[in-house]
Amino acid sequence: MKKVLFVDTVHPYLWEELQKKGYSCVEGYDLSEKAIVEQHKDTYGLVIRSRISINANFLSHFNKLTFIARAGSGMENIDLDYAHSKNIHAINAAEGNKQAVAEHALGMILSLFNNLNNADGEVRKGIWQREKNRGIELSGKTIGIIGYGNNGSALAKVLSGFDTKVLAYDKYKTNYTPKYAIESDMQTIFKQADILSLHIPLTEETQHLVKDSFLKQFQKPIYLINTSRGACLDTKSLVTNLNSGKVLGACIDVLEYEKTSFENLSEQTTELKQLLQSDKVIFSPHIAGWTQESQLKIAQVLFQKIKSIEN
């Protein structure tokens, strides 16, 4: 039987369906990289999230490995070039959590615009501040989306009912005529955007893409949403531009100080402490794609892609 090693947990649907198809599913949730290599060299498939680094050295130990299934969207923990050179299929499930990410991004900006976090805390303390918590409307704003893949396009769709103008830029797509956005370039976004939302993978190209020199190109003060990867945004630059007023507020689901498996923060810098003290920033702990529904959808997407490899 073809062995599939589950390095990280996913919805039981994937395990159950693979078993029905004749695969032998094995639990390896607590195994180290060394233990995986020593005990499971005969693995046919790996199901992972972000717990371990799937680098060339790790992959070189497997002779039967045919697929790596990433339960999520980001693939930065996999050496894709080496995997491809060994005819190992590396698949993800970005389609599975795109709606969750879009709704989360929308919820964060609405909460920020309407001072909901501050107002909730005040009311619980018996403070009733109506004028101080007067909000602003999303309607009429121009949103720039960088990265028009699954998540970026899903956000554009949920924004379609808010009477907004959505500009979409994707370096690797042209003439794609997005249904819920206007295909744009960065110069137009720099000129028109009131809100910027990041939906890009973490690569050498996007590491600290949004930094001081980038933010200074916007003609208007902006609000910033990051539900992609923390290191796409330079935290020090964000603090500088929040202090100057160039960035009016930020919705941050991801931080560059997260551990590689995203379960906690690896360090507390001066810049991070300043962000945590700012009422212009709303945080969440890397949960933009983390819903009850997306958990099942991700498993379903992965199962279909694994089946397509076999066909």
C-alpha positions, 0 to 999 in steps of 0.5 A: 500500500502507498504510505501517506505520512501526516506530519501535521493535522488536517480535517479527518476528511482527507485521511478517511478518503485516502484510506478509501482509495487504498492508501495507508495513512500514518500519523506523524504529528510529533515526529522530528525531521530526523525521525521522519527520515529515519522511520519513513523513507518509504513514504509515498506522500507527505501531508504538511502545514508549516511545522518542518522545513521540506528542504533539499537535504530532507527530500533527498532521503526519500525514494518513493515520495510522489507528492507533498500536500500543503494544507494551506496556501504558502509554499515557502517551507518547501524547496520547490525547485528540488521537488520538481527536479525529483518529479515530486508534486508539490500541491497546496489548497489556497482555494480552500481558505480563500473565502475565509481570508477575504471575510477576515480581511473585510472584518478587520477593516470594518472593525478598524474603521468603526473603532469596534475594538476600542468601543467594546473595551470602553463599554465593558468598563462603563465608558460611553464615548459616542463622538470619540468612536465615530467611524468612517465608511468603507463605501466610496473608498479605493482599495488596492489589492496586490496579488490577484490569486485565490485570496485577492480575487475573493476579497474583491468579490466580497467588496463588490457589495460595498460601493468601492473601487477595487484596483488589482495588481498582479505582476504575473498576470496580465489581460486577465479582466478580473470580474470584481476589480480593475486590472491595474498597475502599481503607479495607479494604486500609488495614486488612487488607493485609500486602502492597500491589501496584500495577498502575495506569497513570501519569496525573495522578491516579496521579502519586505516588499512593503517598506518605507520607500514603497509606502512613500510612493502613495499620494494619499495616507492609506490603511494597510491590511496584511493577511499574506505573510508577515515578512512581506511587510517591514515592521520598522517601516510600518511603525515609522509611517504610522507615526508620520500619518502616512499609514492611518491604520493597519490590520495585521494577521501576520507578523514577521516575528512569527515562528516558522510554524506560525504558532507563536512569536519568536521575538519581541522587538521595540517596533513590535512593542510599539505596534502592540501599544497602538490603537491604530492597529488591529491584530489577529494571530494568523487566523485569516484562513482559519475557519471551521469551513475552510478546514474541511474545504482545504482537505477536500481540495487536497484530496481532489489534487492528489487524485488528479496526480494518480490519474 
